[in-house]
């Protein structure tokens, strides 16, 4: 199956001067697990939930520079293997050098773990509807 069947075109983007607080707020508001960092037209990096945790714990700024990316025509399992090998949970999806979306470990897991999703992605025919990237349940307040 190709990445184009599982990626999400909605991407959170910020400039390199954005604060960690701005990134965290954007990620929470849109329920994104990562933010693409742009310098002009160039994808300069990616800031993930893991990067935010490290930045807060270490009291410094973090982002992954020159991120590894995925292409629409790549096989989703090859992309999943690349993510596992490198310890990534998110990869920017690019087409002709431009960011067009993001694919996450959750996206790829849903393809393998939910047979109706795999059927729809490989045949283009919807069988049983299922939630794609379901919203997380609200956390209980202490």
N, CA, C and O of each residue as an XYZ file, in Angstrom:
568
protein
N       0.841     -1.163      0.000
C       0.000      0.000      0.000
C       0.896      1.238      0.000
O       1.955      1.246      0.627
N       0.470      2.263     -0.695
C       1.246      3.499     -0.815
C       0.937      4.457      0.326
O      -0.151      4.429      0.901
N       1.903      5.298      0.644
C       1.750      6.311      1.682
C       0.556      7.207      1.377
O      -0.118      7.669      2.298
N       0.282      7.460      0.090
C      -0.831      8.337     -0.263
C      -2.169      7.813      0.254
O      -3.136      8.571      0.330
N      -2.240      6.528      0.611
C      -3.475      5.957      1.149
C      -3.633      6.171      2.643
O      -4.728      5.987      3.174
N      -2.556      6.559      3.340
C      -2.629      6.640      4.799
C      -2.205      7.973      5.408
O      -2.485      8.220      6.581
N      -1.544      8.831      4.650
C      -1.055     10.077      5.237
C      -2.198     11.064      5.462
O      -3.290     10.907      4.916
N      -1.926     12.079      6.273
C      -2.916     13.135      6.528
C      -2.388     14.458      5.981
O      -1.279     14.868      6.325
N      -3.166     15.130      5.137
C      -2.705     16.380      4.542
C      -2.715     17.555      5.518
O      -2.085     18.575      5.243
N      -3.399     17.443      6.630
C      -3.404     18.539      7.609
C      -2.076     18.511      8.359
O      -1.720     17.511      8.982
N      -1.354     19.623      8.286
C      -0.048     19.712      8.928
C       0.032     21.019      9.695
O      -0.365     22.071      9.194
N       0.542     20.944     10.903
C       0.807     22.149     11.688
C       2.186     22.654     11.295
O       3.144     21.881     11.260
N       2.294     23.956     10.997
C       3.570     24.536     10.579
C       3.872     25.796     11.390
O       2.973     26.570     11.719
N       5.138     25.984     11.700
C       5.612     27.187     12.386
C       6.960     27.580     11.799
O       7.618     26.787     11.126
N       7.354     28.814     12.067
C       8.667     29.288     11.672
C       9.702     28.924     12.719
O       9.349     28.496     13.818
N      10.976     29.088     12.392
C      12.046     28.686     13.311
C      12.115     29.526     14.583
O      12.743     29.114     15.559
N      11.482     30.691     14.588
C      11.529     31.552     15.773
C      10.372     31.315     16.732
O      10.295     31.973     17.769
N       9.476     30.397     16.411
C       8.334     30.113     17.288
C       8.836     29.515     18.596
O       9.853     28.823     18.623
N       8.126     29.783     19.663
C       8.501     29.252     20.969
C       7.957     27.837     21.144
O       7.064     27.398     20.420
N       8.515     27.148     22.114
C       8.003     25.818     22.441
C       6.555     25.908     22.907
O       5.750     25.020     22.626
N       6.232     26.970     23.613
C       4.863     27.161     24.081
C       3.902     27.306     22.902
O       2.814     26.730     22.907
N       4.307     28.077     21.892
C       3.467     28.226     20.690
C       3.278     26.874     19.997
O       2.173     26.531     19.577
N       4.358     26.122     19.885
C       4.285     24.811     19.236
C       3.367     23.880     20.022
O       2.524     23.197     19.439
N       3.528     23.852     21.340
C       2.694     22.979     22.173
C       1.223     23.371     22.073
O       0.351     22.505     22.005
N       0.947     24.670     22.065
C      -0.444     25.130     21.954
C      -1.051     24.722     20.619
O      -2.193     24.264     20.568
N      -0.292     24.885     19.539
C      -0.771     24.502     18.218
C      -1.015     22.994     18.138
O      -2.020     22.549     17.585
N      -0.092     22.220     18.693
C      -0.233     20.769     18.673
C      -1.466     20.332     19.465
O      -2.207     19.447     19.037
N      -1.671     20.947     20.599
C      -2.828     20.572     21.421
C      -4.133     20.981     20.741
O      -5.085     20.201     20.708
N      -4.181     22.186     20.205
C      -5.410     22.688     19.578
C      -5.830     21.815     18.396
O      -7.017     21.539     18.220
N      -4.881     21.389     17.601
C      -5.200     20.586     16.426
C      -5.037     19.101     16.627
O      -5.250     18.320     15.700
N      -4.655     18.692     17.844
C      -4.355     17.293     18.160
C      -3.324     16.706     17.194
O      -3.475     15.595     16.685
N      -2.261     17.502     16.958
C      -1.151     17.060     16.122
C      -0.068     16.476     17.016
O       0.115     16.925     18.147
N       0.642     15.488     16.521
C       1.760     14.913     17.256
C       3.084     15.537     16.867
O       4.124     15.218     17.443
N       3.043     16.442     15.872
C       4.272     17.069     15.405
C       3.943     18.375     14.696
O       2.808     18.617     14.285
N       4.966     19.206     14.568
C       4.851     20.479     13.864
C       6.006     20.563     12.875
O       7.157     20.319     13.235
N       5.697     20.906     11.635
C       6.744     21.131     10.632
C       7.306     22.535     10.857
O       6.556     23.487     11.069
N       8.631     22.650     10.808
C       9.299     23.936     10.993
C       9.838     24.389      9.628
O      10.609     23.685      8.976
N       9.407     25.576      9.227
C       9.779     26.127      7.930
C      10.685     27.326      8.063
O      10.517     28.155      8.958
N      11.658     27.413      7.153
C      12.458     28.617      6.951
C      12.204     29.017      5.509
O      12.736     28.405      4.582
N      11.386     30.049      5.324
C      10.974     30.427      3.971
C      10.151     29.306      3.368
O       9.138     28.901      3.938
N      10.584     28.793      2.197
C       9.873     27.685      1.535
C      10.419     26.320      1.917
O       9.877     25.296      1.500
N      11.486     26.295      2.706
C      12.203     25.048      2.976
C      11.752     24.410      4.282
O      11.655     25.077      5.312
N      11.477     23.103      4.224
C      11.198     22.331      5.424
C      12.521     22.182      6.164
O      13.389     21.413      5.751
N      12.668     22.917      7.255
C      13.933     22.949      7.983
C      14.012     21.888      9.064
O      15.099     21.436      9.423
N      12.853     21.491      9.582
C      12.875     20.522     10.663
C      11.489     20.082     11.053
O      10.496     20.474     10.439
N      11.434     19.267     12.075
C      10.173     18.789     12.627
C      10.319     18.788     14.142
O      11.342     18.362     14.677
N       9.299     19.262     14.818
C       9.259     19.260     16.275
C       8.153     18.302     16.680
O       6.996     18.491     16.306
N       8.501     17.281     17.437
C       7.528     16.253     17.820
C       7.217     16.349     19.309
O       7.852     17.097     20.052
N       6.220     15.569     19.719
C       5.886     15.500     21.145
C       7.111     15.083     21.955
O       7.357     15.622     23.034
N       7.864     14.143     21.446
C       9.073     13.683     22.135
C      10.087     14.806     22.249
O      10.719     14.965     23.293
N      10.251     15.592     21.183
C      11.165     16.738     21.228
C      10.740     17.728     22.305
O      11.583     18.270     23.019
N       9.420     17.968     22.424
C       8.918     18.893     23.442
C       9.241     18.407     24.847
O       9.660     19.188     25.702
N       9.047     17.121     25.080
C       9.353     16.568     26.406
C      10.837     16.736     26.709
O      11.201     17.144     27.812
N      11.691     16.427     25.745
C      13.142     16.586     25.950
C      13.516     18.041     26.188
O      14.341     18.345     27.050
N      12.909     18.933     25.425
C      13.216     20.359     25.568
C      12.842     20.872     26.953
O      13.603     21.618     27.570
N      11.687     20.480     27.433
C      11.254     20.918     28.762
C      12.161     20.311     29.829
O      12.594     21.005     30.749
N      12.446     19.024     29.707
C      13.288     18.347     30.698
C      14.709     18.899     30.717
O      15.314     19.025     31.781
N      15.236     19.225     29.550
C      16.617     19.704     29.440
C      16.726     21.231     29.479
O      17.832     21.770     29.467
N      15.600     21.923     29.525
C      15.569     23.395     29.527
C      16.290     23.979     28.311
O      17.105     24.893     28.439
N      15.977     23.437     27.128
C      16.565     23.967     25.901
C      15.637     23.741     24.729
O      14.637     23.032     24.843
N      15.968     24.339     23.613
C      15.156     24.217     22.395
C      15.583     22.964     21.639
O      16.759     22.600     21.610
N      14.602     22.321     21.034
C      14.846     21.085     20.295
C      14.010     21.059     19.029
O      12.889     21.567     19.018
N      14.525     20.489     17.989
C      13.762     20.045     16.829
C      14.701     19.164     16.034
O      15.921     19.287     16.144
N      14.143     18.289     15.244
C      14.949     17.434     14.383
C      15.209     18.201     13.090
O      14.278     18.504     12.344
N      16.481     18.515     12.827
C      16.849     19.266     11.633
C      16.855     18.358     10.410
O      17.124     17.161     10.508
N      16.552     18.952      9.249
C      16.571     18.219      7.985
C      15.938     16.836      8.145
O      16.620     15.821      8.004
N      14.645     16.796      8.436
C      14.000     15.523      8.750
C      13.964     14.539      7.592
O      13.912     14.918      6.422
N      13.994     13.274      7.954
C      13.758     12.200      6.995
C      12.305     12.347      6.564
O      11.446     12.664      7.387
N      12.019     12.122      5.293
C      10.665     12.305      4.775
C      10.179     11.038      4.079
O      10.937     10.090      3.872
N       8.906     11.047      3.726
C       8.298      9.956      2.957
C       7.669     10.555      1.707
O       7.263     11.717      1.709
N       7.588      9.775      0.655
C       6.941     10.194     -0.589
C       5.615      9.469     -0.757
O       5.417      8.383     -0.212
N       4.714     10.074     -1.513
C       3.392      9.492     -1.723
C       3.437      8.105     -2.345
O       2.614      7.252     -2.015
N       4.387      7.871     -3.241
C       4.450      6.596     -3.948
C       5.216      5.512     -3.202
O       5.321      4.383     -3.682
N       5.748      5.844     -2.038
C       6.488      4.833     -1.277
C       5.533      3.835     -0.651
O       4.389      4.162     -0.333
N       6.017      2.613     -0.478
C       5.234      1.578      0.177
C       5.145      1.893      1.668
O       6.152      2.189      2.309
N       3.931      1.825      2.210
C       3.723      2.200      3.607
C       4.511      1.306      4.568
O       4.950      1.781      5.616
N       4.697      0.048      4.244
C       5.451     -0.831      5.137
C       6.941     -0.504      5.107
O       7.620     -0.650      6.123
N       7.462     -0.065      3.963
C       8.860      0.370      3.907
C       9.038      1.625      4.753
O      10.046      1.781      5.442
N       8.053      2.518      4.696
C       8.103      3.742      5.505
C       8.012      3.379      6.987
O       8.721      3.957      7.811
N       7.145      2.430      7.328
C       7.022      1.986      8.723
C       8.342      1.400      9.218
O       8.764      1.674     10.342
N       8.993      0.592      8.379
C      10.284      0.020      8.767
C      11.323      1.124      8.984
O      12.113      1.045      9.924
N      11.333      2.147      8.129
C      12.255      3.267      8.281
C      11.991      3.988      9.607
O      12.923      4.371     10.314
N      10.714      4.165      9.928
C      10.362      4.837     11.178
C      10.843      4.021     12.371
O      11.389      4.586     13.320
N      10.655      2.718     12.343
C      11.090      1.864     13.450
C      12.611      1.882     13.572
O      13.143      2.043     14.670
N      13.313      1.717     12.446
C      14.790      1.719     12.461
C      15.356      3.000     13.068
O      16.355      2.968     13.786
N      14.714      4.116     12.774
C      15.236      5.408     13.228
C      14.586      5.929     14.507
O      14.979      6.978     15.019
N      13.601      5.208     15.023
C      12.939      5.642     16.246
C      12.005      6.825     16.046
O      11.798      7.608     16.973
N      11.431      6.970     14.839
C      10.525      8.083     14.537
C       9.078      7.653     14.716
O       8.735      6.493     14.488
N       8.231      8.591     15.125
C       6.791      8.343     15.175
C       6.046      9.186     14.157
O       4.854      8.976     13.930
N       6.734     10.140     13.539
C       6.118     11.022     12.536
C       7.106     11.260     11.415
O       8.300     11.440     11.655
N       6.604     11.262     10.178
C       7.429     11.625      9.025
C       6.661     12.616      8.167
O       5.490     12.395      7.857
N       7.314     13.711      7.781
C       6.682     14.614      6.813
C       6.556     13.895      5.468
O       7.443     13.138      5.074
N       5.455     14.138      4.777
C       5.240     13.574      3.445
C       5.453     14.704      2.447
O       4.821     15.756      2.539
N       6.347     14.476      1.498
C       6.679     15.515      0.524
C       6.396     15.035     -0.889
O       6.443     13.843     -1.194
N       6.100     16.014     -1.742
C       5.907     15.757     -3.167
C       6.632     16.867     -3.904
O       6.352     18.048     -3.697
N       7.569     16.483     -4.771
C       8.377     17.451     -5.517
C       9.026     18.467     -4.582
O       9.080     19.659     -4.884
N       9.521     17.974     -3.434
C      10.227     18.819     -2.491
C       9.353     19.682     -1.591
O       9.878     20.422     -0.759
N       8.027     19.604     -1.738
C       7.115     20.421     -0.925
C       6.364     19.555      0.066
O       5.911     18.461     -0.271
N       6.233     20.046      1.285
C       5.483     19.343      2.314
C       4.008     19.321      1.947
O       3.412     20.360      1.666
N       3.425     18.125      1.952
C       1.991     18.030      1.633
C       1.198     17.331      2.731
O      -0.031     17.289      2.674
N       1.880     16.787      3.718
C       1.169     16.109      4.796
C       2.130     15.479      5.772
O       3.337     15.724      5.746
N       1.559     14.655      6.637
C       2.334     13.979      7.670
C       1.787     12.562      7.801
O       0.580     12.341      7.699
N       2.676     11.613      8.026
C       2.251     10.245      8.307
C       2.810      9.883      9.675
O       3.961     10.182      9.993
N       1.977      9.236     10.472
C       2.391      8.884     11.829
C       2.392      7.376     12.003
O       1.830      6.635     11.195
N       3.033      6.943     13.069
C       3.025      5.525     13.411
C       1.589      5.058     13.617
O       1.250      3.930     13.259
N       0.747      5.904     14.185
C      -0.661      5.547     14.399
C      -1.356      5.313     13.061
O      -2.129      4.365     12.924
N      -1.089      6.169     12.073
C      -1.691      5.985     10.747
C      -1.335      4.615     10.177
O      -2.195      3.900      9.662
N      -0.064      4.263     10.275
C       0.401      2.999      9.714
C      -0.093      1.806     10.516
O      -0.369      0.751      9.947
N      -0.206      1.958     11.817
C      -0.734      0.884     12.652
C      -2.195      0.615     12.326
O      -2.621     -0.540     12.309
N      -2.962      1.657     12.069
C      -4.380      1.461     11.745
C      -4.552      0.640     10.474
O      -5.495     -0.143     10.361
N      -3.648      0.813      9.521
C      -3.743      0.047      8.277
C      -3.580     -1.439      8.566
O      -4.305     -2.261      8.004
N      -2.646     -1.790      9.427
C      -2.391     -3.192      9.727
C      -3.369     -3.768     10.751
O      -3.731     -4.941     10.674
N      -3.790     -2.953     11.698
C      -4.600     -3.461     12.805
C      -6.099     -3.444     12.538
O      -6.862     -4.072     13.272
N      -6.528     -2.740     11.507
C      -7.962     -2.605     11.251
C      -8.240     -3.102      9.842
O      -8.092     -2.337      8.889
N      -8.638     -4.359      9.679
C      -8.830     -4.932      8.336
C      -9.709     -4.099      7.407
O      -9.382     -4.004      6.224
N     -10.826     -3.477      7.874
C     -11.601     -2.666      6.931
C     -10.797     -1.500      6.353
O     -11.000     -1.117      5.201
N      -9.899     -0.942      7.140
C      -9.062      0.151      6.632
C      -8.121     -0.367      5.563
O      -7.913      0.288      4.541
N      -7.550     -1.546      5.796
C      -6.642     -2.135      4.806
C      -7.407     -2.441      3.521
O      -6.895     -2.212      2.425
N      -8.634     -2.958      3.651
C      -9.460     -3.269      2.484
C      -9.748     -1.998      1.682
O      -9.611     -1.998      0.459
N     -10.135     -0.937      2.345
C     -10.455      0.310      1.657
C      -9.208      0.891      0.997
O      -9.266      1.370     -0.136
N      -8.085      0.847      1.704
C      -6.862      1.435      1.172
C      -6.340      0.676     -0.041
O      -5.766      1.280     -0.948
N      -6.531     -0.635     -0.068
C      -6.002     -1.418     -1.190
C      -6.968     -1.520     -2.352
O      -6.544     -1.703     -3.492
N      -8.287     -1.404     -2.079
C      -9.274     -1.570     -3.145
C      -9.987     -0.281     -3.505
O     -10.580     -0.176     -4.578
N      -9.933      0.716     -2.601
C     -10.665      1.956     -2.824
C     -12.134      1.837     -2.473
O     -12.893      2.791     -2.649
N     -12.546      0.673     -1.978
C     -13.947      0.429     -1.635
C     -14.092      0.431     -0.126
O     -13.404     -0.312      0.574
N     -14.990      1.270      0.373
C     -15.250      1.294      1.809
C     -16.105      0.093      2.171
O     -17.107     -0.182      1.510
N     -15.722     -0.613      3.201
C     -16.546     -1.724      3.663
C     -17.233     -1.295      4.950
O     -18.376     -0.839      4.918
N     -16.570     -1.432      6.055
C     -17.134     -1.013      7.333
C     -16.415      0.266      7.738
O     -15.185      0.316      7.753
N     -17.177      1.291      8.063
C     -16.541      2.535      8.471
C     -15.844      2.362      9.816
O     -16.302      1.604     10.671
N     -14.777      3.043      9.986
C     -14.054      3.051     11.246
C     -13.498      4.438     11.453
O     -13.360      5.197     10.494
N     -13.178      4.783     12.672
C     -12.620      6.112     12.908
C     -11.175      6.178     12.437
O     -10.346      5.369     12.851
N     -10.878      7.124     11.586
C      -9.505      7.351     11.161
C      -8.948      8.442     12.050
O      -9.519      9.527     12.162
N      -7.829      8.141     12.676
C      -7.195      9.046     13.619
C      -8.244      9.607     14.579
O      -8.530     10.804     14.576
N      -8.811      8.721     15.399
C      -9.861      9.171     16.308
C      -9.336     10.197     17.298
O      -8.160     10.189     17.661
N     -10.210     11.060     17.719
C      -9.841     12.038     18.737
C      -9.552     11.305     20.026
O     -10.207     10.320     20.366
N      -8.565     11.800     20.732
C      -8.245     11.208     22.021
C      -9.322     11.565     23.025
O      -9.935     12.630     22.955
N      -9.537     10.669     23.947
C     -10.489     10.961     25.010
C      -9.931     12.044     25.914
O      -8.729     12.065     26.181
N     -10.789     12.951     26.395
C     -10.292     13.976     27.313
C      -9.703     13.321     28.558
O     -10.232     12.337     29.074
N      -8.603     13.887     29.023
C      -7.996     13.378     30.243
C      -8.793     13.862     31.446
O      -9.354     14.958     31.442
N      -8.828     13.039     32.453
C      -9.511     13.418     33.685
C      -8.669     14.437     34.432
O      -7.446     14.315     34.506
N      -9.317     15.417     34.970
C      -8.617     16.432     35.768
C      -8.479     15.938     37.196
O      -9.419     15.362     37.744
N      -7.343     16.149     37.795
C      -7.126     15.719     39.180
C      -7.717     16.709     40.156
O      -7.629     16.510     41.367
